[in-house]
């Protein structure tokens, strides 16, 4: 059984095959040269960070299936300054178009020591930005971005840092290691 931790860079498709039509974009095949592994879960093209890949279907289901409620922690750069009211809403659950989210772990954090993003996040002199750590137990489409927007804190940068017991630690973008 193979379990691979991959630090997916911004702009990389979370699949091994290229998209049809549109401009060519890098895929997992450009980085991970291990046959027979597939992503356990997904990260949007504009999200970065920890992606787990495995050749074990049961492990893939346990990681990706929301029924198992495996915690996923994201470092989220948001536009604005989160106050206790906004963090409280995230902690209690947020109403989205597809229903109420489960309660999340949410805390303001100091700017993490991350790699530079290419392209860089837009910077505006008149609008502050800050970072929060958000831990969710489900995996709806673009859930973290929709949750922060719902409490008035649009996401500028999204980095998945941890999935269950596995985390990025010192793994540079575009690199992977086998557990």
PyMOL CGO cylinders between C-alpha atoms (Angstrom):
from pymol import cmd
from pymol.cgo import CYLINDER

trace = [
    CYLINDER, 0.00, 0.00, 0.00, 1.30, 3.42, -0.95, 0.3, 1, 1, 1, 1, 1, 1,
    CYLINDER, 1.30, 3.42, -0.95, 0.35, 6.63, 0.84, 0.3, 1, 1, 1, 1, 1, 1,
    CYLINDER, 0.35, 6.63, 0.84, 1.86, 9.79, -0.60, 0.3, 1, 1, 1, 1, 1, 1,
    CYLINDER, 1.86, 9.79, -0.60, 1.79, 13.25, 0.93, 0.3, 1, 1, 1, 1, 1, 1,
    CYLINDER, 1.79, 13.25, 0.93, 2.02, 15.90, -1.81, 0.3, 1, 1, 1, 1, 1, 1,
    CYLINDER, 2.02, 15.90, -1.81, 2.24, 19.67, -1.40, 0.3, 1, 1, 1, 1, 1, 1,
    CYLINDER, 2.24, 19.67, -1.40, 0.07, 20.75, -4.31, 0.3, 1, 1, 1, 1, 1, 1,
    CYLINDER, 0.07, 20.75, -4.31, 1.12, 24.12, -5.71, 0.3, 1, 1, 1, 1, 1, 1,
    CYLINDER, 1.12, 24.12, -5.71, -1.33, 26.83, -6.74, 0.3, 1, 1, 1, 1, 1, 1,
    CYLINDER, -1.33, 26.83, -6.74, -2.64, 26.30, -10.27, 0.3, 1, 1, 1, 1, 1, 1,
    CYLINDER, -2.64, 26.30, -10.27, -2.15, 22.53, -10.43, 0.3, 1, 1, 1, 1, 1, 1,
    CYLINDER, -2.15, 22.53, -10.43, -5.15, 20.41, -11.41, 0.3, 1, 1, 1, 1, 1, 1,
    CYLINDER, -5.15, 20.41, -11.41, -6.01, 17.77, -8.83, 0.3, 1, 1, 1, 1, 1, 1,
    CYLINDER, -6.01, 17.77, -8.83, -6.01, 14.98, -11.42, 0.3, 1, 1, 1, 1, 1, 1,
    CYLINDER, -6.01, 14.98, -11.42, -3.49, 13.06, -13.50, 0.3, 1, 1, 1, 1, 1, 1,
    CYLINDER, -3.49, 13.06, -13.50, -5.01, 13.72, -16.92, 0.3, 1, 1, 1, 1, 1, 1,
    CYLINDER, -5.01, 13.72, -16.92, -5.12, 17.13, -18.62, 0.3, 1, 1, 1, 1, 1, 1,
    CYLINDER, -5.12, 17.13, -18.62, -8.37, 19.04, -19.08, 0.3, 1, 1, 1, 1, 1, 1,
    CYLINDER, -8.37, 19.04, -19.08, -9.98, 19.05, -22.50, 0.3, 1, 1, 1, 1, 1, 1,
    CYLINDER, -9.98, 19.05, -22.50, -10.19, 22.48, -24.09, 0.3, 1, 1, 1, 1, 1, 1,
    CYLINDER, -10.19, 22.48, -24.09, -8.96, 25.65, -22.50, 0.3, 1, 1, 1, 1, 1, 1,
    CYLINDER, -8.96, 25.65, -22.50, -5.35, 26.48, -21.73, 0.3, 1, 1, 1, 1, 1, 1,
    CYLINDER, -5.35, 26.48, -21.73, -3.05, 23.63, -20.70, 0.3, 1, 1, 1, 1, 1, 1,
    CYLINDER, -3.05, 23.63, -20.70, -2.42, 23.50, -16.95, 0.3, 1, 1, 1, 1, 1, 1,
    CYLINDER, -2.42, 23.50, -16.95, -0.08, 21.35, -14.88, 0.3, 1, 1, 1, 1, 1, 1,
    CYLINDER, -0.08, 21.35, -14.88, -1.54, 18.16, -13.40, 0.3, 1, 1, 1, 1, 1, 1,
    CYLINDER, -1.54, 18.16, -13.40, -0.49, 15.71, -10.71, 0.3, 1, 1, 1, 1, 1, 1,
    CYLINDER, -0.49, 15.71, -10.71, 1.29, 13.71, -13.43, 0.3, 1, 1, 1, 1, 1, 1,
    CYLINDER, 1.29, 13.71, -13.43, 3.79, 16.56, -13.76, 0.3, 1, 1, 1, 1, 1, 1,
    CYLINDER, 3.79, 16.56, -13.76, 4.90, 16.00, -10.15, 0.3, 1, 1, 1, 1, 1, 1,
    CYLINDER, 4.90, 16.00, -10.15, 4.08, 12.48, -8.91, 0.3, 1, 1, 1, 1, 1, 1,
    CYLINDER, 4.08, 12.48, -8.91, 5.58, 9.68, -10.99, 0.3, 1, 1, 1, 1, 1, 1,
    CYLINDER, 5.58, 9.68, -10.99, 4.14, 6.78, -8.98, 0.3, 1, 1, 1, 1, 1, 1,
    CYLINDER, 4.14, 6.78, -8.98, 1.86, 4.46, -10.97, 0.3, 1, 1, 1, 1, 1, 1,
    CYLINDER, 1.86, 4.46, -10.97, -1.54, 3.41, -9.62, 0.3, 1, 1, 1, 1, 1, 1,
    CYLINDER, -1.54, 3.41, -9.62, -2.10, 6.13, -7.02, 0.3, 1, 1, 1, 1, 1, 1,
    CYLINDER, -2.10, 6.13, -7.02, -5.11, 8.42, -6.97, 0.3, 1, 1, 1, 1, 1, 1,
    CYLINDER, -5.11, 8.42, -6.97, -6.02, 11.49, -4.91, 0.3, 1, 1, 1, 1, 1, 1,
    CYLINDER, -6.02, 11.49, -4.91, -7.98, 10.86, -1.71, 0.3, 1, 1, 1, 1, 1, 1,
    CYLINDER, -7.98, 10.86, -1.71, -10.07, 14.01, -1.82, 0.3, 1, 1, 1, 1, 1, 1,
    CYLINDER, -10.07, 14.01, -1.82, -9.56, 17.11, -3.92, 0.3, 1, 1, 1, 1, 1, 1,
    CYLINDER, -9.56, 17.11, -3.92, -8.10, 20.58, -3.76, 0.3, 1, 1, 1, 1, 1, 1,
    CYLINDER, -8.10, 20.58, -3.76, -9.31, 23.29, -6.11, 0.3, 1, 1, 1, 1, 1, 1,
    CYLINDER, -9.31, 23.29, -6.11, -6.86, 24.57, -8.68, 0.3, 1, 1, 1, 1, 1, 1,
    CYLINDER, -6.86, 24.57, -8.68, -6.61, 27.86, -6.79, 0.3, 1, 1, 1, 1, 1, 1,
    CYLINDER, -6.61, 27.86, -6.79, -5.94, 26.12, -3.46, 0.3, 1, 1, 1, 1, 1, 1,
    CYLINDER, -5.94, 26.12, -3.46, -2.58, 24.85, -2.24, 0.3, 1, 1, 1, 1, 1, 1,
    CYLINDER, -2.58, 24.85, -2.24, -1.26, 22.37, 0.24, 0.3, 1, 1, 1, 1, 1, 1,
    CYLINDER, -1.26, 22.37, 0.24, -1.60, 18.82, 1.45, 0.3, 1, 1, 1, 1, 1, 1,
    CYLINDER, -1.60, 18.82, 1.45, -3.06, 16.29, -0.93, 0.3, 1, 1, 1, 1, 1, 1,
    CYLINDER, -3.06, 16.29, -0.93, -3.00, 12.60, -0.05, 0.3, 1, 1, 1, 1, 1, 1,
    CYLINDER, -3.00, 12.60, -0.05, -2.65, 10.01, -2.80, 0.3, 1, 1, 1, 1, 1, 1,
    CYLINDER, -2.65, 10.01, -2.80, -3.00, 6.26, -2.37, 0.3, 1, 1, 1, 1, 1, 1,
    CYLINDER, -3.00, 6.26, -2.37, -3.38, 3.01, -4.26, 0.3, 1, 1, 1, 1, 1, 1,
    CYLINDER, -3.38, 3.01, -4.26, -5.63, 1.58, -1.52, 0.3, 1, 1, 1, 1, 1, 1,
    CYLINDER, -5.63, 1.58, -1.52, -9.33, 2.06, -2.32, 0.3, 1, 1, 1, 1, 1, 1,
    CYLINDER, -9.33, 2.06, -2.32, -10.47, 1.54, 1.29, 0.3, 1, 1, 1, 1, 1, 1,
    CYLINDER, -10.47, 1.54, 1.29, -7.99, 4.10, 2.61, 0.3, 1, 1, 1, 1, 1, 1,
    CYLINDER, -7.99, 4.10, 2.61, -8.96, 6.50, -0.17, 0.3, 1, 1, 1, 1, 1, 1,
    CYLINDER, -8.96, 6.50, -0.17, -12.63, 6.20, 0.86, 0.3, 1, 1, 1, 1, 1, 1,
    CYLINDER, -12.63, 6.20, 0.86, -11.82, 6.65, 4.56, 0.3, 1, 1, 1, 1, 1, 1,
    CYLINDER, -11.82, 6.65, 4.56, -9.88, 9.84, 3.83, 0.3, 1, 1, 1, 1, 1, 1,
    CYLINDER, -9.88, 9.84, 3.83, -12.28, 11.34, 1.28, 0.3, 1, 1, 1, 1, 1, 1,
    CYLINDER, -12.28, 11.34, 1.28, -15.71, 10.23, 2.47, 0.3, 1, 1, 1, 1, 1, 1,
    CYLINDER, -15.71, 10.23, 2.47, -17.43, 12.88, 4.64, 0.3, 1, 1, 1, 1, 1, 1,
    CYLINDER, -17.43, 12.88, 4.64, -19.10, 10.11, 6.70, 0.3, 1, 1, 1, 1, 1, 1,
    CYLINDER, -19.10, 10.11, 6.70, -15.75, 9.49, 8.41, 0.3, 1, 1, 1, 1, 1, 1,
    CYLINDER, -15.75, 9.49, 8.41, -15.44, 13.20, 9.35, 0.3, 1, 1, 1, 1, 1, 1,
    CYLINDER, -15.44, 13.20, 9.35, -11.65, 13.21, 9.14, 0.3, 1, 1, 1, 1, 1, 1,
    CYLINDER, -11.65, 13.21, 9.14, -10.54, 16.66, 10.32, 0.3, 1, 1, 1, 1, 1, 1,
    CYLINDER, -10.54, 16.66, 10.32, -8.91, 18.89, 7.72, 0.3, 1, 1, 1, 1, 1, 1,
    CYLINDER, -8.91, 18.89, 7.72, -7.07, 22.03, 8.83, 0.3, 1, 1, 1, 1, 1, 1,
    CYLINDER, -7.07, 22.03, 8.83, -6.59, 24.96, 6.49, 0.3, 1, 1, 1, 1, 1, 1,
    CYLINDER, -6.59, 24.96, 6.49, -4.48, 28.08, 6.86, 0.3, 1, 1, 1, 1, 1, 1,
    CYLINDER, -4.48, 28.08, 6.86, -6.63, 30.80, 5.34, 0.3, 1, 1, 1, 1, 1, 1,
    CYLINDER, -6.63, 30.80, 5.34, -5.54, 34.30, 4.44, 0.3, 1, 1, 1, 1, 1, 1,
    CYLINDER, -5.54, 34.30, 4.44, -8.66, 36.44, 4.54, 0.3, 1, 1, 1, 1, 1, 1,
    CYLINDER, -8.66, 36.44, 4.54, -9.51, 39.97, 3.57, 0.3, 1, 1, 1, 1, 1, 1,
    CYLINDER, -9.51, 39.97, 3.57, -10.32, 41.88, 6.73, 0.3, 1, 1, 1, 1, 1, 1,
    CYLINDER, -10.32, 41.88, 6.73, -9.79, 41.38, 10.45, 0.3, 1, 1, 1, 1, 1, 1,
    CYLINDER, -9.79, 41.38, 10.45, -11.69, 38.46, 11.99, 0.3, 1, 1, 1, 1, 1, 1,
    CYLINDER, -11.69, 38.46, 11.99, -13.40, 39.41, 15.24, 0.3, 1, 1, 1, 1, 1, 1,
    CYLINDER, -13.40, 39.41, 15.24, -14.77, 37.08, 17.88, 0.3, 1, 1, 1, 1, 1, 1,
    CYLINDER, -14.77, 37.08, 17.88, -18.27, 37.29, 16.34, 0.3, 1, 1, 1, 1, 1, 1,
    CYLINDER, -18.27, 37.29, 16.34, -17.07, 36.02, 12.95, 0.3, 1, 1, 1, 1, 1, 1,
    CYLINDER, -17.07, 36.02, 12.95, -14.93, 33.28, 14.54, 0.3, 1, 1, 1, 1, 1, 1,
    CYLINDER, -14.93, 33.28, 14.54, -17.90, 32.30, 16.72, 0.3, 1, 1, 1, 1, 1, 1,
    CYLINDER, -17.90, 32.30, 16.72, -20.11, 31.87, 13.67, 0.3, 1, 1, 1, 1, 1, 1,
    CYLINDER, -20.11, 31.87, 13.67, -17.51, 29.60, 12.06, 0.3, 1, 1, 1, 1, 1, 1,
    CYLINDER, -17.51, 29.60, 12.06, -17.25, 27.61, 15.31, 0.3, 1, 1, 1, 1, 1, 1,
    CYLINDER, -17.25, 27.61, 15.31, -21.02, 27.11, 15.52, 0.3, 1, 1, 1, 1, 1, 1,
    CYLINDER, -21.02, 27.11, 15.52, -21.53, 26.36, 11.80, 0.3, 1, 1, 1, 1, 1, 1,
    CYLINDER, -21.53, 26.36, 11.80, -22.47, 28.62, 8.92, 0.3, 1, 1, 1, 1, 1, 1,
    CYLINDER, -22.47, 28.62, 8.92, -25.59, 28.54, 6.76, 0.3, 1, 1, 1, 1, 1, 1,
    CYLINDER, -25.59, 28.54, 6.76, -24.60, 28.08, 3.11, 0.3, 1, 1, 1, 1, 1, 1,
    CYLINDER, -24.60, 28.08, 3.11, -26.84, 27.63, 0.06, 0.3, 1, 1, 1, 1, 1, 1,
    CYLINDER, -26.84, 27.63, 0.06, -26.52, 23.86, 0.44, 0.3, 1, 1, 1, 1, 1, 1,
    CYLINDER, -26.52, 23.86, 0.44, -27.31, 23.86, 4.17, 0.3, 1, 1, 1, 1, 1, 1,
    CYLINDER, -27.31, 23.86, 4.17, -25.69, 24.37, 7.54, 0.3, 1, 1, 1, 1, 1, 1,
    CYLINDER, -25.69, 24.37, 7.54, -22.06, 23.40, 7.94, 0.3, 1, 1, 1, 1, 1, 1,
    CYLINDER, -22.06, 23.40, 7.94, -20.87, 21.37, 10.89, 0.3, 1, 1, 1, 1, 1, 1,
    CYLINDER, -20.87, 21.37, 10.89, -19.17, 23.36, 13.65, 0.3, 1, 1, 1, 1, 1, 1,
    CYLINDER, -19.17, 23.36, 13.65, -15.54, 24.14, 12.81, 0.3, 1, 1, 1, 1, 1, 1,
    CYLINDER, -15.54, 24.14, 12.81, -12.42, 24.91, 14.74, 0.3, 1, 1, 1, 1, 1, 1,
    CYLINDER, -12.42, 24.91, 14.74, -11.56, 28.55, 14.02, 0.3, 1, 1, 1, 1, 1, 1,
    CYLINDER, -11.56, 28.55, 14.02, -8.84, 30.75, 15.44, 0.3, 1, 1, 1, 1, 1, 1,
    CYLINDER, -8.84, 30.75, 15.44, -6.88, 33.78, 14.38, 0.3, 1, 1, 1, 1, 1, 1,
    CYLINDER, -6.88, 33.78, 14.38, -3.19, 33.01, 13.87, 0.3, 1, 1, 1, 1, 1, 1,
    CYLINDER, -3.19, 33.01, 13.87, -0.02, 34.97, 13.19, 0.3, 1, 1, 1, 1, 1, 1,
    CYLINDER, -0.02, 34.97, 13.19, 1.10, 35.09, 9.57, 0.3, 1, 1, 1, 1, 1, 1,
    CYLINDER, 1.10, 35.09, 9.57, 2.46, 31.58, 8.89, 0.3, 1, 1, 1, 1, 1, 1,
    CYLINDER, 2.46, 31.58, 8.89, 5.92, 31.13, 7.45, 0.3, 1, 1, 1, 1, 1, 1,
    CYLINDER, 5.92, 31.13, 7.45, 4.85, 29.82, 4.04, 0.3, 1, 1, 1, 1, 1, 1,
    CYLINDER, 4.85, 29.82, 4.04, 6.47, 29.71, 0.63, 0.3, 1, 1, 1, 1, 1, 1,
    CYLINDER, 6.47, 29.71, 0.63, 5.68, 32.60, -1.74, 0.3, 1, 1, 1, 1, 1, 1,
    CYLINDER, 5.68, 32.60, -1.74, 2.68, 31.97, -3.96, 0.3, 1, 1, 1, 1, 1, 1,
    CYLINDER, 2.68, 31.97, -3.96, 3.02, 32.28, -7.73, 0.3, 1, 1, 1, 1, 1, 1,
    CYLINDER, 3.02, 32.28, -7.73, 1.20, 34.41, -8.72, 0.3, 1, 1, 1, 1, 1, 1,
    CYLINDER, 1.20, 34.41, -8.72, 1.23, 36.43, -5.50, 0.3, 1, 1, 1, 1, 1, 1,
    CYLINDER, 1.23, 36.43, -5.50, -1.97, 37.26, -3.64, 0.3, 1, 1, 1, 1, 1, 1,
    CYLINDER, -1.97, 37.26, -3.64, -3.29, 40.68, -4.56, 0.3, 1, 1, 1, 1, 1, 1,
    CYLINDER, -3.29, 40.68, -4.56, -2.34, 43.35, -2.06, 0.3, 1, 1, 1, 1, 1, 1,
    CYLINDER, -2.34, 43.35, -2.06, -4.46, 46.40, -1.29, 0.3, 1, 1, 1, 1, 1, 1,
    CYLINDER, -4.46, 46.40, -1.29, -3.11, 49.20, 0.88, 0.3, 1, 1, 1, 1, 1, 1,
    CYLINDER, -3.11, 49.20, 0.88, -6.54, 50.20, 2.16, 0.3, 1, 1, 1, 1, 1, 1,
    CYLINDER, -6.54, 50.20, 2.16, -7.83, 46.71, 3.07, 0.3, 1, 1, 1, 1, 1, 1,
    CYLINDER, -7.83, 46.71, 3.07, -6.11, 44.71, 5.82, 0.3, 1, 1, 1, 1, 1, 1,
    CYLINDER, -6.11, 44.71, 5.82, -5.66, 40.97, 5.58, 0.3, 1, 1, 1, 1, 1, 1,
    CYLINDER, -5.66, 40.97, 5.58, -5.10, 38.37, 8.27, 0.3, 1, 1, 1, 1, 1, 1,
    CYLINDER, -5.10, 38.37, 8.27, -4.83, 34.63, 8.77, 0.3, 1, 1, 1, 1, 1, 1,
    CYLINDER, -4.83, 34.63, 8.77, -7.06, 32.08, 10.44, 0.3, 1, 1, 1, 1, 1, 1,
    CYLINDER, -7.06, 32.08, 10.44, -6.69, 28.34, 11.02, 0.3, 1, 1, 1, 1, 1, 1,
    CYLINDER, -6.69, 28.34, 11.02, -9.95, 26.59, 10.15, 0.3, 1, 1, 1, 1, 1, 1,
    CYLINDER, -9.95, 26.59, 10.15, -10.57, 22.91, 10.88, 0.3, 1, 1, 1, 1, 1, 1,
    CYLINDER, -10.57, 22.91, 10.88, -13.57, 21.30, 9.20, 0.3, 1, 1, 1, 1, 1, 1,
    CYLINDER, -13.57, 21.30, 9.20, -14.97, 17.77, 9.30, 0.3, 1, 1, 1, 1, 1, 1,
    CYLINDER, -14.97, 17.77, 9.30, -16.75, 17.67, 5.94, 0.3, 1, 1, 1, 1, 1, 1,
    CYLINDER, -16.75, 17.67, 5.94, -15.68, 18.31, 2.37, 0.3, 1, 1, 1, 1, 1, 1,
    CYLINDER, -15.68, 18.31, 2.37, -18.25, 20.28, 0.44, 0.3, 1, 1, 1, 1, 1, 1,
    CYLINDER, -18.25, 20.28, 0.44, -17.33, 22.00, -2.80, 0.3, 1, 1, 1, 1, 1, 1,
    CYLINDER, -17.33, 22.00, -2.80, -15.29, 25.15, -2.03, 0.3, 1, 1, 1, 1, 1, 1,
    CYLINDER, -15.29, 25.15, -2.03, -16.53, 24.94, 1.55, 0.3, 1, 1, 1, 1, 1, 1,
    CYLINDER, -16.53, 24.94, 1.55, -13.81, 26.94, 3.31, 0.3, 1, 1, 1, 1, 1, 1,
    CYLINDER, -13.81, 26.94, 3.31, -14.06, 29.80, 0.82, 0.3, 1, 1, 1, 1, 1, 1,
    CYLINDER, -14.06, 29.80, 0.82, -17.84, 29.86, 1.13, 0.3, 1, 1, 1, 1, 1, 1,
    CYLINDER, -17.84, 29.86, 1.13, -17.69, 29.75, 4.94, 0.3, 1, 1, 1, 1, 1, 1,
    CYLINDER, -17.69, 29.75, 4.94, -15.27, 32.66, 5.27, 0.3, 1, 1, 1, 1, 1, 1,
    CYLINDER, -15.27, 32.66, 5.27, -17.26, 34.69, 2.73, 0.3, 1, 1, 1, 1, 1, 1,
    CYLINDER, -17.26, 34.69, 2.73, -20.46, 34.01, 4.70, 0.3, 1, 1, 1, 1, 1, 1,
    CYLINDER, -20.46, 34.01, 4.70, -18.95, 35.69, 7.76, 0.3, 1, 1, 1, 1, 1, 1,
    CYLINDER, -18.95, 35.69, 7.76, -17.63, 38.67, 5.78, 0.3, 1, 1, 1, 1, 1, 1,
    CYLINDER, -17.63, 38.67, 5.78, -14.03, 37.48, 5.36, 0.3, 1, 1, 1, 1, 1, 1,
    CYLINDER, -14.03, 37.48, 5.36, -13.34, 36.64, 1.69, 0.3, 1, 1, 1, 1, 1, 1,
    CYLINDER, -13.34, 36.64, 1.69, -10.52, 34.13, 1.19, 0.3, 1, 1, 1, 1, 1, 1,
    CYLINDER, -10.52, 34.13, 1.19, -7.37, 35.43, -0.49, 0.3, 1, 1, 1, 1, 1, 1,
    CYLINDER, -7.37, 35.43, -0.49, -5.16, 32.35, -0.07, 0.3, 1, 1, 1, 1, 1, 1,
    CYLINDER, -5.16, 32.35, -0.07, -6.06, 28.83, 1.02, 0.3, 1, 1, 1, 1, 1, 1,
    CYLINDER, -6.06, 28.83, 1.02, -3.51, 26.24, 2.14, 0.3, 1, 1, 1, 1, 1, 1,
    CYLINDER, -3.51, 26.24, 2.14, -4.58, 22.83, 3.42, 0.3, 1, 1, 1, 1, 1, 1,
    CYLINDER, -4.58, 22.83, 3.42, -2.10, 22.11, 6.20, 0.3, 1, 1, 1, 1, 1, 1,
    CYLINDER, -2.10, 22.11, 6.20, -3.37, 18.92, 7.79, 0.3, 1, 1, 1, 1, 1, 1,
    CYLINDER, -3.37, 18.92, 7.79, -5.64, 15.94, 7.01, 0.3, 1, 1, 1, 1, 1, 1,
    CYLINDER, -5.64, 15.94, 7.01, -6.22, 13.70, 10.02, 0.3, 1, 1, 1, 1, 1, 1,
    CYLINDER, -6.22, 13.70, 10.02, -2.83, 12.74, 11.39, 0.3, 1, 1, 1, 1, 1, 1,
    CYLINDER, -2.83, 12.74, 11.39, -0.86, 13.84, 8.31, 0.3, 1, 1, 1, 1, 1, 1,
    CYLINDER, -0.86, 13.84, 8.31, 0.50, 17.36, 7.79, 0.3, 1, 1, 1, 1, 1, 1,
    CYLINDER, 0.50, 17.36, 7.79, 2.73, 19.33, 5.44, 0.3, 1, 1, 1, 1, 1, 1,
    CYLINDER, 2.73, 19.33, 5.44, 5.38, 20.20, 8.03, 0.3, 1, 1, 1, 1, 1, 1,
    CYLINDER, 5.38, 20.20, 8.03, 8.50, 21.01, 5.95, 0.3, 1, 1, 1, 1, 1, 1,
    CYLINDER, 8.50, 21.01, 5.95, 7.35, 19.64, 2.58, 0.3, 1, 1, 1, 1, 1, 1,
    CYLINDER, 7.35, 19.64, 2.58, 8.02, 22.26, -0.12, 0.3, 1, 1, 1, 1, 1, 1,
    CYLINDER, 8.02, 22.26, -0.12, 5.45, 22.97, -2.86, 0.3, 1, 1, 1, 1, 1, 1,
    CYLINDER, 5.45, 22.97, -2.86, 5.60, 20.50, -5.74, 0.3, 1, 1, 1, 1, 1, 1,
    CYLINDER, 5.60, 20.50, -5.74, 7.38, 17.89, -3.61, 0.3, 1, 1, 1, 1, 1, 1,
    CYLINDER, 7.38, 17.89, -3.61, 6.07, 14.64, -2.15, 0.3, 1, 1, 1, 1, 1, 1,
    CYLINDER, 6.07, 14.64, -2.15, 7.07, 11.86, 0.13, 0.3, 1, 1, 1, 1, 1, 1,
    CYLINDER, 7.07, 11.86, 0.13, 5.79, 8.38, 0.73, 0.3, 1, 1, 1, 1, 1, 1,
    CYLINDER, 5.79, 8.38, 0.73, 4.62, 7.49, 4.23, 0.3, 1, 1, 1, 1, 1, 1,
]
cmd.load_cgo(trace, "trace")
